[in-house]
């Protein structure tokens, strides 16, 4: 649910209560089971049917998928009815903003089948704590030197001296201006964008000023190619002005709701505008991940994403990391002719090491002046 809906309670719907059940419920106090129901009212065997009226003074029965069949294990502590969908969700520790899909019976089954989010969170926290401090974790780092901090420090060290200088780096742009930058960079060379971006972000510095100056902006944006770019940017400006109060949001669903904003742009805005670590996935970063891990073109995207996240080290994929990685892909680990000999992360790279070993094996006649061939991915 969106923020503006956060005060609403959804799914607070219950089953219709059968008249005979209503009589039984009235005879049950909090904590009572079917055995407490007067015998003349019982219509089922008490060893099979287990009505339970929950109590505010006790923990609830565990919510299971059986709640989708009937709610007799979950009679409300005070009201003569079974639990609503929302009450069951709360007992499973789902936040009220989380919605469930389908018929109410299906929603109850989803809730009953779920691992409670707070339980999952507690387990994940302990697993992370164990991995961070364990010898297993250290062993992984030692066996795979590409893992974590050394890759990061070598890359960032190189970036400080060899990284590209662009007008949108190290400046105090607003989130809207960062969004403009990223939408301009989409399918365009960064050097081209660099030539006009100051004017674009000055003249179109807010959604209002962008929409008021589209004629002027067209002359700058037309140098970037793609006829539809201006229309796309204008649609984004109109949407942000009308639906988001003129503010570019930092949350993923709202960012993705802006016309023209896909996964990459949303991640880039989260990272560069809001400083939130975010793994950027494009052809360049995927190529680097594939080459460093020694994988091939069949390596799934999720695996490449995890690998990049590991390479980013404990700080995560923060703005500096992402800028450095993008520059590595543009300047060194290029698609067609990677410069492994100049690469700052070559000691950590499976492809770089393999090619290094191969180049030492070749005969002088073949090796002299030969370009190191690099396999993998788009290269
Ligand atoms: S060593 Fe070569 S293949 Fe590996 S990251 Fe560097 S440039 Fe790319």
Boltz pocket constraint, residues with backbone or C-beta under 6 A from the ligand:
constraints:
  - pocket:
      binder: B
      contacts: [[A, 288], [A, 291], [A, 292], [A, 332], [A, 333], [A, 334], [A, 338], [A, 339], [A, 340], [A, 341], [A, 343], [A, 344], [A, 345], [A, 346], [A, 349], [A, 350], [A, 351], [A, 352], [A, 353], [A, 374]]
      max_distance: 6.0
